[in-house]
Amino acid sequence: MVYMQSTEKILLEFDPETKNLLPALKKVSAVFGYVSQGDAEKIADYFNLPLSRVYETASFYDEIKLKKEPALVIQVCSGTHCALNDSFRIISEIENALKIKAGDDFNPKVKLEIISCLGQCGEGPIVIVNGKIFTNVTASGIHEILEGWI
Amino acid sequence: MNIKDNLKIITEHWGKINPLKIRDYIDVGGYEAIRKFIEKMKPEEAIEEIKKSGLVGRGGAGFSTGEKWEAVKKNKGEKYFICNLDESEPGTYKDRAIVDNNPHLLLEGIIISALAIDAKKAYIYINGRYIKQREILEKAVLEAASNKFIGKGIINSHYDLEIEIFSGAGAYICGEETALINSIEGKRGEPKFRPPYPTETGLWGKPTLVNNAETVSNIPWIIINGGKKYSEIGSAVSPGTKLYVLGGAVRNSGVFEGPTGMTIGAVIDKLGGGLKKGKELWFSQIGGSSGRLVLENELDNSLTFNKKSEIPLGSGAVFVFDKHSDIYDFLLSIAGFFRRESCGKCVPCREGTFRLYEITERMKDGEISERDKEAIKDILWTLNNTTFCPFGKFAAVAFLDAVEKLKILDL
C-alpha cells in the first residue's frame, strides 16, 4: 500500500505556534526529503509568518534540506575517534571510487558529506549510506558497502 | 583524593536496572528525592542545599548551579526550565549514556529543578541525532506521568509540571544556552548578546533556567544526602563526581564516573586502565574538540572546573593519542568540525574557521607554505580574541596548543 502524506496533513499535527516551526520543518524535510518552495510557502501561511522568516530558520539547520537530495547520500563521520581510525582514507577511497568530491553538490545522483560526531565513538569509523549506519568501517571494506548501493 | 574515590552518584545503577521500567528505578530508591523535596522542603531550602553542595554546571563553563537557580527563583511570574541535552561535542557521549542507562534519574533531577524555581513547564532539548534516546525519554516521561511524578498535582501536592521533549536539528552551537532558546522559539540557532542573561530574559522573554543533563542528574543525590556531603566529594573548588569519557589509545574506552580533581594521569590509569599494549603516550586532549592538549609532563594537573585552572575539565572527554597517531588527521578533524559548525553570525569566526581548514588540508597534503604558517598565527589570534561568542575561542584552543606544544609548524 502506498501511504500518501500531504504537507497540509503534516502541518495539522502541529499547533501553529512558532515553537513548532522547527519541528514542522524537520518533519516535512524528513517525509519528502527536502522542503520545496511550495511547501515553505504553505508552512509560512500556516504559521502566519513571512516566507523569509521560514527560510531564515530552515537554512540554518543541517537536518532541514532545501534542495532535493541525490538518490545516494553517503556521510562519513570525522570526529576525533573516527578520524584517527582512518576516516579520511575512507573518504578519499569513496571520492576515487565514485569520482566525486566530499562536500560538493554538483552531482545530481550522489553526494558525499563529511559529518561530525554522532556519539558512537566506540564503534567508529561510522559511515551512513542513505540513513543506514555502518560501524567499524575500514578503507578496504568501504568498497563492499558501496557495491550494495550502485 | 579521599576515601570516596569509588562513590557513584550517576552511574550507580547503570546496567543493573532496566532503563525502560520505572518500577526498577523506584525499587532502588528512585523518586525518593522528589518525595523528600515535596513533603519536607521548601524550594528555598532546596536551593540552599544546592548552593551548599558547590555543584557547578557540567556542560563545561562551570558556573555555580545554586546561584543560577537563585537568580531565576527570585523573578516572579511565568518561568521555564530547560535541560540541555544537545550534546554534540565530538568524542563526548556522557549525556547519551545517562539516557541509555537511567533516564528516570535525569527526569527526577529535571522535575526537582523545575519545581524549585517555580517553573510549570520544562523542556528537554535533545540532540536531533539522538533518535533512540528521544524514544527512551518519551517512554520515561509517560511512565513518570502515570505514576503522578509529572502533570497536575505531583504526588498529590500543589505542584504542577509539564515536560516537553524538543529535538534539535543538527547544530552544535545550539548547546550554547541563548542559541538553544532561539532554536526552541523557531529562530536560527545563533547566540544572543548577554546580558540580559536567560535567567532574566530567556525563553519567550521569561526567566529561564538552562542546566546540562549531567548537572541535573546530580540533583536527586544532593536532595537526599544533603549539600554538605556532596561538597566533600572530590576537589574543593568544584566538588562532586564527573563523568569522564575516555577514548583513543587507552585500554578501556567509554564513560566512567570519578571524583573531580583527579589528575589527568589518574584518569588515564585508574579509569582507562592505562594505555593499550604496545602504545606509547604522545599527548592527550581534555574536554572534547575544544579542549587543551597536554603532554606527558603535564599529567599531574588535576582536573577541575576552576576558572583559573590551566587545563579545564570541559565536557569531561579525555582522548589519548599515541606516538603513531596521525596529527594531521586530528587537526583536519577539528578544523573541519569548527568550519562546519561556525554559525556565520560574525566574520572572524566564519572566515577564520574556513581558512584554518583550508590551510590544514594543505598541511595534510604536505603543501604548506611559509605564508600559510604566518597566516595560521594571525587566524588563531583573531579567533581567540575577536569573535562574538566563545565558539571562536574553542576553535583556536587545540590548534594553538598544537602549534606551541607539538610544534606542528616545524615538522
Interface residues (C-beta under 8 A of the other chain):
Chain A: T18 K19 N20 L21 L22 P23 L25 K26 F47 E56 T57 S59 F60 Y61 D62 E63 I64 S78 G79 T80 H81 C82 A83 L84 D86 S87 F88 I114 S116 C117 L118 G119 Q120 C121 G122
Chain B: E87 S88 E89 P90 G91 T92 Y93 R96 N127 G128 R129 Y130 F166 S167 G168 A169 G170 A171 Y172 S183 I184 E185 G186 K187 R188 G189 E190 V245 G247 G248 S253 G254 Q285 S289 F319 F321 S325 D326 D329 F330 L332 S333 I334 G336 F337 R340 E341 C343 K364
